[in-house]
Amino acid sequence: MLMNAEESVSHADPPKQEHPKHAEERPTLKTISGIYAAVLTPRLPDDNIDVDALTHLITFLLSKGISAFAMNGATGEFCLTAPRHLHIILSTVQKASQGKAKILCGVGAPGSTLAIELAAIAQQQGAEGL
């Protein structure tokens, strides 16, 4: 006898109750709109972030009326960015924009632990979304 997925699921089991702590930690969904400039992060020959060049780039874009940035992702660099570098990138953008820029942040890693760490940094630095 063939059964479809609905028939094979018991409807007698009550739905699982989510632990209140986990419900509070769940990120909220929000609508993000507008145009975000994809910004390539300038790096020094030793792979560190060129903070002066990034500050200059963000200041230039702000002077042209751009106030929303896609950092660390749209250019494919997310797979190269260490947590300490992500912190520097986002804090530099926040400082250069005096905290007024909207930021989307690319996050990617070969494992969930590092991805979660990077997402937490993005959240702490005020990213609008990932």
Secondary structure by P-SEA (a helix, b strand, c coil): cccccccccccccccccccaaaaaabbbbbbbbccccccccccccccccaaaaaaaaaaaaaaaccccccccccccccccccaaaaaaaaaaaaaaacccbbbbbbbbcccaaaaaaaaaaaaaaccccc
